């Protein structure tokens, strides 16, 4: 069911009218007939009004509907009601519901509600609106006169040669372009093209993982509609497995099973209902029928696709699966049983199905959530490991529960950190236990990027990754899941890891730099050291990863009015900066960011001095993009704090707004240089060119508002408050 509609305060519109905002954000991104129908006007009117806003006449790029629909949904979530949003996207309600629920928790990212929006329709402009429109058009035209690369133009060229870097161990990444909800409902060549596979093979990647939902891949007796079309998905999977084999790569499915079901769907299986929550229920795993379903579904799939490389399981998570998937189980049958028993039983059932199918697939049990985060004790974690079938490989998040100190503030990592190399004490303990009891140990690490900064395809912090590899080698780990959905870009980091494993940890990092960067090696290494030292200062917390402005970056619009809506996970950020700076006091948070920005900016400067090569040019762009995203976090944190007293801080607010305007325009220039900037597969593009132009206009309008509060003094523009890598003192 679609998220409930909720009345919330809307931000002030940047465009003169609401229908112009809809036009500005969607013209060229959705079919003109869809946009015209939503606005109740003709296509000729659309083109005329777009030109009046300064936009050149343009055709629709169909890739946005097929591969960028999350961007479109996010851009219109606060503009249009469901009855207009759905036809704008050219889908039906069922498809929107599927996207919101299955595309990596998109409904959660959007706040788990739909803002109440009035219907929007075209109306001729008044004289006042016409005058405002002319001012907007004058700001828009200079930007649209410059054109960049075509979005989604990823790895289009077929590989000219096939080079497979062989090394012991397993290195699994998520497909850089692969969707999170329906990877096998389409031709997999669209998201795993040969050009990308060739890059992976050259860098030693030998595994790709994709989300799998078992009810979509095998017969599902509890709701047969869910498994409709499973045979076609299996054929597509088998086709992908065969294609990957040409590159020495195996396919791994990521399973979170058995999935729960809406209570009203159980029918004759109502006796299997276990844990209940919000109209849904788990299939209690103490029932023989539930275990038989999981066994048969996995076995049947593997008999159909016998060359599947493996299955990665997560048994404690945010998805409703077995009754103990999170604490506080209310199932009348199993609520008093230990959760480690159920989690191990799910894995053992899948392992038995793999064995009985005759497949050579590997089962990797991801122990995420076998931890204090889910109220497990260390004893329970170790007991759970002991309960696992010995043929099951055991994987831990390397940096989970790692103690850190930033600016004198003590805290702990949960996961998704490159800035803080693991492993943590609990990971060391759990993987040693796994090895002692006959299991193959894996480490889940995050390379290339993380939620610390996911809009840059990779962060040039190779030394931090090398340090992490050295630490893991000490406990015998040589097999890795290298990424979550983010991080799958084919960067030099992947090659570093393969070389490290091939050399059994006895590797000269300087030699790797010389091999990778040639005569520029020492200077590249010098810049990377600046990035690494700066990144260690990042004020890490899960709250900052998920709720701070750095994810959407400059696409976050600002308002001088108070906006007390809660910031949402890797999506919109508002004024509740206390949420994203936690557990750091305001001054310490800013101080840590100043250290990060200063050092990272110096690293960018050093890279810019290097000659132009394809590899170095790309690194320069991605490093600068990361800087701009980090800076957005800093700028909006200060803006949200200082605007609470606009008169007192008017001058400082103006300087923040000026820098935010420059930031958006600099990011726009990078987007035009590289279509990879701002893309992450579970969120699609965080922004498009139009979003960044809108932010520039937004900042111009805020500057005008601030001038009315306090007369602007020209001399303040010359002060280096935010000019060179952050100075706070006015």
Residue pairs with C-beta under 8 A, 6 or more apart in sequence:
1 97
2 82
2 93
2 96
2 97
2 100
2 114
3 100
3 107
3 110
3 111
3 112
3 113
3 114
4 113
4 114
5 81
5 82
5 113
5 114
5 115
5 116
6 113
6 114
6 115
6 116
7 115
7 116
8 113
8 115
8 116
8 565
9 563
9 564
9 565
10 78
10 115
11 78
11 557
11 559
11 561
11 563
12 559
12 561
13 21
14 21
14 557
14 694
14 697
14 698
14 701
15 21
15 24
15 53
15 136
15 694
16 125
16 129
16 132
16 133
16 136
17 123
17 125
17 129
18 79
18 118
18 120
19 39
19 120
19 121
19 122
19 123
20 49
20 53
20 133
21 79
22 35
22 38
22 39
22 76
22 79
22 80
22 120
23 35
23 39
23 46
23 49
23 50
23 53
24 53
24 55
24 690
24 694
25 75
25 76
25 79
25 690
25 691
25 694
26 35
26 72
26 75
26 76
26 88
27 35
27 46
27 50
27 55
27 58
28 55
28 58
28 59
28 60
28 61
29 60
29 61
29 64
29 68
29 72
29 688
29 690
30 60
30 64
30 65
30 72
30 88
30 89
30 90
31 60
31 62
31 65
31 90
32 43
32 46
32 47
32 60
33 43
34 87
34 88
34 89
34 90
35 46
35 88
36 42
36 43
36 45
36 46
37 87
38 80
38 84
38 87
38 88
38 120
39 46
39 120
39 121
39 122
40 121
40 122
41 49
41 121
41 122
45 122
47 57
49 122
50 57
50 58
51 57
52 133
52 137
53 133
53 136
53 137
53 140
54 136
54 137
54 138
54 139
54 140
54 141
54 144
55 140
55 144
56 144
61 150
61 151
63 151
63 152
64 71
64 72
64 151
65 72
65 89
65 90
67 152
67 177
67 190
67 684
68 151
68 152
68 684
68 685
68 688
69 89
69 91
69 99
69 684
70 99
70 103
70 106
70 682
70 683
70 684
71 683
71 684
71 685
71 686
71 687
71 688
72 88
72 89
73 85
73 89
73 96
73 99
73 106
73 110
74 110
74 571
75 691
76 85
76 88
77 85
77 110
77 114
77 115
78 115
78 117
79 117
79 120
80 88
80 117
80 120
81 114
81 116
81 117
81 118
81 119
82 93
82 96
82 114
83 119
84 119
84 120
85 96
86 92
86 93
86 96
89 96
91 99
98 181
98 182
99 106
99 181
100 106
100 107
100 110
101 107
102 180
102 181
102 182
102 213
103 179
103 180
103 181
103 682
104 180
104 181
104 485
104 682
104 683
105 318
105 569
108 568
108 569
109 568
109 569
109 570
109 571
109 683
110 568
110 571
111 565
111 566
111 568
111 571
111 572
125 133
136 697
139 693
139 696
139 697
139 700
140 693
140 697
143 665
143 668
143 689
143 693
143 696
144 693
146 672
147 672
148 671
148 672
148 673
148 675
148 689
149 672
149 673
149 674
149 675
150 675
151 675
151 685
151 688
152 675
153 675
154 176
154 177
154 193
154 196
154 675
154 676
155 177
155 193
155 195
155 196
155 199
156 193
156 195
157 195
158 194
158 195
159 194
159 195
159 197
159 198
161 198
162 198
162 201
162 246
162 247
163 198
163 201
163 202
164 201
164 202
164 247
164 248
165 201
165 202
165 203
165 204
165 495
165 498
166 204
166 248
166 502
167 204
167 498
167 499
167 501
167 502
168 478
168 501
168 502
169 478
169 479
169 480
169 501
170 206
170 207
170 442
170 479
170 480
171 204
171 205
171 206
171 207
171 479
171 480
171 482
171 494
171 497
171 498
171 501
172 205
172 206
172 207
172 208
172 209
172 252
172 312
172 480
172 481
172 482
172 483
173 200
173 205
173 207
173 208
173 209
173 482
173 483
173 487
173 488
173 494
174 208
174 209
174 210
174 483
174 484
174 485
174 486
174 487
174 488
174 681
175 183
175 191
175 192
175 196
175 208
175 210
175 488
175 681
176 196
176 457
176 488
176 489
176 490
176 681
177 190
177 191
177 192
177 193
177 196
177 681
178 191
178 192
178 208
178 210
178 488
178 681
179 186
179 191
179 681
180 211
180 485
180 681
180 682
181 211
183 191
183 210
183 211
183 212
184 210
184 216
184 217
184 233
184 234
184 236
184 237
184 240
185 229
185 233
185 236
186 236
187 236
188 236
188 237
188 239
188 240
188 243
189 243
191 681
192 208
192 240
192 243
192 244
194 243
196 490
197 243
197 244
197 246
197 247
197 249
198 247
199 490
200 208
200 247
200 249
200 490
200 494
201 247
201 248
201 249
202 490
202 495
203 490
203 491
203 492
203 494
203 495
203 498
204 494
204 495
204 497
204 498
204 499
204 501
204 502
205 249
205 482
205 490
205 494
205 498
206 248
206 249
206 250
207 249
207 250
207 251
207 252
207 309
207 310
208 244
208 249
208 250
208 251
208 252
209 251
209 252
209 253
209 254
209 312
209 481
210 251
210 252
210 253
210 254
211 253
211 254
212 253
212 254
212 255
212 311
213 259
214 220
214 255
214 257
214 258
214 259
214 294
214 297
214 298
214 301
215 223
215 226
215 227
215 259
215 297
216 226
216 227
216 229
216 230
216 233
217 227
217 230
217 233
217 234
217 237
217 253
217 297
217 301
218 227
218 230
218 296
218 297
218 298
218 300
218 301
219 227
219 230
219 297
219 300
220 226
220 227
220 297
221 269
221 293
222 261
222 265
222 266
222 269
222 272
222 283
222 293
223 261
223 265
234 301
234 304
234 305
237 251
237 305
237 308
238 304
238 305
238 307
240 251
241 250
241 251
241 305
241 307
241 308
241 309
242 307
244 250
244 251
245 307
250 308
250 309
250 310
251 308
251 309
252 308
252 309
252 310
252 311
252 312
252 362
252 364
253 308
253 310
253 311
253 312
254 311
254 312
254 313
254 314
255 311
255 312
255 313
255 314
255 350
256 313
256 314
256 315
256 317
256 319
256 321
257 294
257 313
257 321
257 346
257 350
258 283
258 285
258 290
258 293
258 294
258 321
258 322
258 346
259 319
259 320
259 321
260 275
260 280
260 281
260 282
260 283
260 319
260 320
260 321
261 280
261 281
261 283
262 279
262 280
262 281
263 273
263 276
263 279
263 280
263 281
264 279
266 272
266 273
266 281
269 283
269 289
271 287
272 283
272 284
272 287
272 289
272 290
273 281
273 282
273 283
273 284
274 281
274 282
274 283
274 284
274 285
274 286
274 322
274 323
274 331
274 333
274 334
275 281
275 282
275 284
275 320
275 323
275 324
275 325
275 329
275 330
275 331
275 335
276 282
276 330
276 331
277 320
277 330
280 320
281 320
282 320
282 321
282 322
282 323
282 325
282 331
283 290
283 293
283 322
284 290
284 322
284 323
284 331
284 333
284 334
285 291
285 322
285 323
285 334
285 342
285 345
285 346
286 333
286 334
286 337
287 333
291 345
291 349
294 346
294 349
294 350
294 353
295 349
295 350
295 352
295 353
296 353
297 353
298 311
298 349
298 350
298 353
298 354
298 357
299 353
299 354
299 356
299 357
301 308
302 308
302 353
302 354
302 357
302 359
302 361
303 357
303 358
303 359
306 357
306 358
306 359
306 360
307 359
307 360
308 359
308 361
309 361
309 362
310 361
310 362
310 363
310 364
311 350
311 354
311 361
311 362
311 363
311 364
312 364
312 366
312 395
312 481
313 346
313 347
313 350
313 363
313 364
313 365
313 366
314 366
314 368
314 369
315 321
315 322
315 325
315 342
315 343
315 346
315 347
315 365
315 366
315 369
315 370
316 324
316 325
316 326
316 339
316 343
316 368
316 369
316 370
316 371
316 374
316 376
317 325
317 368
317 369
318 326
319 325
321 346
322 342
322 343
322 346
323 329
323 331
323 333
323 334
323 335
323 342
324 334
324 337
324 339
324 342
324 343
326 374
327 339
327 374
327 375
329 335
329 339
334 342
338 380
338 383
339 374
339 376
339 380
340 370
340 376
340 380
340 381
340 383
340 384
340 387
341 387
343 370
343 384
344 384
344 387
344 388
345 387
347 363
347 365
347 388
347 389
347 392
348 387
348 388
348 389
348 392
350 363
351 363
351 389
351 391
351 392
352 389
354 361
354 363
355 391
362 393
363 391
363 392
363 393
364 392
364 393
364 394
364 395
364 442
364 481
365 388
365 392
365 393
365 394
365 395
366 395
366 397
366 444
366 481
367 381
367 384
367 385
367 394
367 395
367 396
367 397
367 430
368 397
368 400
368 415
368 444
369 376
370 376
370 380
370 381
370 384
370 430
371 381
371 400
371 401
371 426
372 401
373 400
373 414
376 384
378 426
378 429
381 426
381 430
382 429
382 430
382 433
385 394
385 430
385 433
385 434
385 437
385 439
386 433
386 437
388 394
388 439
390 437
390 438
390 439
392 439
393 439
393 440
393 441
393 442
393 479
394 430
394 431
394 434
394 439
394 440
394 441
394 442
395 441
395 442
395 443
395 444
395 481
396 423
396 426
396 427
396 430
396 431
396 441
396 442
396 443
396 444
397 414
397 415
397 422
397 427
397 443
397 444
398 422
398 423
398 424
398 427
398 443
398 444
398 445
398 468
398 472
399 413
399 415
399 417
399 420
399 421
399 422
399 423
399 424
399 427
399 445
400 413
400 414
400 415
400 422
400 424
400 426
400 427
401 412
401 413
401 414
401 424
401 425
401 426
401 427
402 412
402 413
402 417
402 420
402 422
402 423
402 424
402 425
403 410
403 411
403 412
403 424
404 410
404 411
404 412
404 413
404 420
404 540
405 411
406 537
406 538
406 539
406 540
406 584
406 588
406 592
407 539
407 584
407 588
407 589
407 591
407 592
408 588
409 539
409 583
409 584
409 585
409 588
411 540
411 541
411 583
413 420
413 422
413 424
413 540
414 542
415 444
415 446
416 446
416 450
416 451
416 452
416 484
416 545
417 446
417 450
417 452
417 540
418 446
418 447
418 449
418 450
418 452
418 459
418 461
418 464
418 465
418 535
419 452
419 461
419 464
419 535
419 536
419 538
419 540
420 536
420 540
421 464
421 465
421 467
421 468
421 471
422 443
422 445
422 468
422 471
422 472
423 431
423 443
423 471
423 472
423 475
423 477
427 443
428 475
431 441
431 443
431 475
431 476
431 477
432 475
434 440
434 441
435 441
435 476
440 479
441 475
441 476
441 477
441 479
442 477
442 479
442 480
442 481
443 472
443 477
443 479
443 480
443 481
444 480
444 481
445 465
445 468
445 472
445 480
445 481
445 482
446 482
446 483
446 484
446 486
446 487
447 458
447 465
447 482
447 483
447 487
447 491
447 493
447 494
447 497
448 457
448 458
448 459
448 482
448 483
448 486
448 487
448 488
448 489
448 491
448 493
448 494
449 456
449 457
449 458
449 459
449 486
449 487
449 489
450 486
450 487
450 545
451 486
451 545
451 546
451 551
451 570
452 459
452 535
452 538
452 540
452 545
453 459
453 550
453 626
453 629
453 630
454 486
454 551
454 570
454 680
454 683
455 551
455 553
455 625
455 626
455 629
455 677
455 678
455 679
455 680
455 686
456 622
456 623
456 625
456 626
456 629
456 677
457 489
457 491
457 622
457 676
457 677
457 679
458 487
458 489
458 491
458 492
458 493
458 622
459 531
459 535
459 622
459 623
459 626
460 527
460 528
460 531
460 603
460 607
460 619
460 622
460 623
461 528
461 531
461 532
461 535
462 492
462 493
462 496
462 509
462 513
462 528
463 509
463 525
463 528
463 529
463 532
464 532
464 535
464 536
465 493
465 496
465 497
466 496
466 500
466 509
469 496
469 497
469 500
469 505
470 505
473 500
473 504
473 505
478 501
480 497
482 494
482 497
485 680
485 681
485 682
486 680
486 681
486 682
488 681
489 676
492 516
492 615
495 516
496 512
496 516
499 507
499 512
500 507
510 521
510 525
513 521
513 522
513 524
513 525
514 521
516 615
517 524
517 525
517 615
517 616
520 610
520 611
520 613
520 616
523 606
523 609
523 610
524 607
524 610
524 616
524 619
526 606
527 603
527 604
527 606
527 607
527 610
527 623
528 603
530 599
530 600
530 602
530 603
530 606
531 599
531 600
531 603
531 623
533 599
534 595
534 596
534 597
534 598
534 599
534 600
534 602
534 603
535 596
535 599
535 600
537 592
537 595
537 596
537 599
538 592
538 593
538 596
538 630
539 581
539 584
539 588
539 589
539 592
539 593
541 582
541 583
541 584
543 579
543 580
543 581
543 582
544 580
544 581
544 582
544 633
545 570
546 569
546 570
547 567
547 568
547 569
547 573
547 576
547 579
547 580
548 567
548 573
548 580
548 581
548 633
548 637
549 556
549 573
549 580
549 632
549 633
549 635
549 636
549 637
550 629
550 630
550 632
550 633
551 570
551 571
551 573
551 629
551 683
551 686
552 571
552 572
552 573
552 686
552 687
553 628
553 629
553 632
553 667
553 678
553 686
553 687
554 628
554 632
554 660
554 663
554 664
554 667
554 687
554 691
554 692
554 695
555 686
555 687
555 691
555 692
555 695
556 572
556 573
556 632
556 636
556 695
557 694
557 695
557 698
558 636
558 639
558 657
558 660
558 698
558 699
558 702
559 702
560 643
560 646
560 653
560 702
560 705
560 706
562 575
562 643
562 644
563 574
563 575
564 574
564 575
564 576
565 572
565 574
566 574
566 576
566 579
567 573
567 574
567 576
567 579
567 580
570 683
573 580
573 636
574 640
575 640
575 643
576 640
577 586
577 636
577 637
577 640
577 641
580 633
580 637
581 589
581 637
584 592
586 637
586 641
589 637
590 634
590 637
590 638
590 728
593 630
593 633
593 634
593 637
593 726
594 634
594 726
594 728
596 630
597 627
597 630
597 631
597 634
597 725
597 726
598 725
598 726
600 623
600 626
600 627
600 630
600 725
601 627
601 724
601 725
601 726
602 725
603 623
604 620
604 623
604 624
604 627
607 616
607 619
607 620
607 623
608 620
610 616
610 620
618 674
621 670
621 673
621 674
621 677
622 674
622 676
622 677
624 666
624 670
625 667
625 670
625 677
625 678
628 663
628 666
628 667
628 670
631 659
631 663
631 726
632 660
632 663
634 726
635 656
635 659
635 660
635 663
635 722
636 660
638 652
638 656
639 653
639 656
639 657
639 660
642 649
642 652
642 653
642 656
643 649
643 653
646 653
646 706
646 709
647 709
647 710
650 706
650 709
650 710
651 710
651 712
651 713
651 716
651 730
652 721
652 730
653 702
653 706
654 703
654 706
654 707
654 712
654 716
655 716
655 719
655 721
655 722
655 730
656 722
657 699
657 702
657 703
657 706
658 699
658 703
658 717
658 722
659 721
659 722
659 723
660 695
660 699
661 695
661 696
661 699
661 700
661 703
664 692
664 695
664 696
664 699
665 692
665 696
667 677
667 678
667 687
667 692
668 689
668 692
668 693
668 696
670 677
671 677
671 678
671 687
671 688
671 689
671 692
672 689
678 685
678 686
678 687
678 688
679 685
679 686
680 686
706 712
716 730
719 730
720 727
721 727
721 728
721 729
721 730
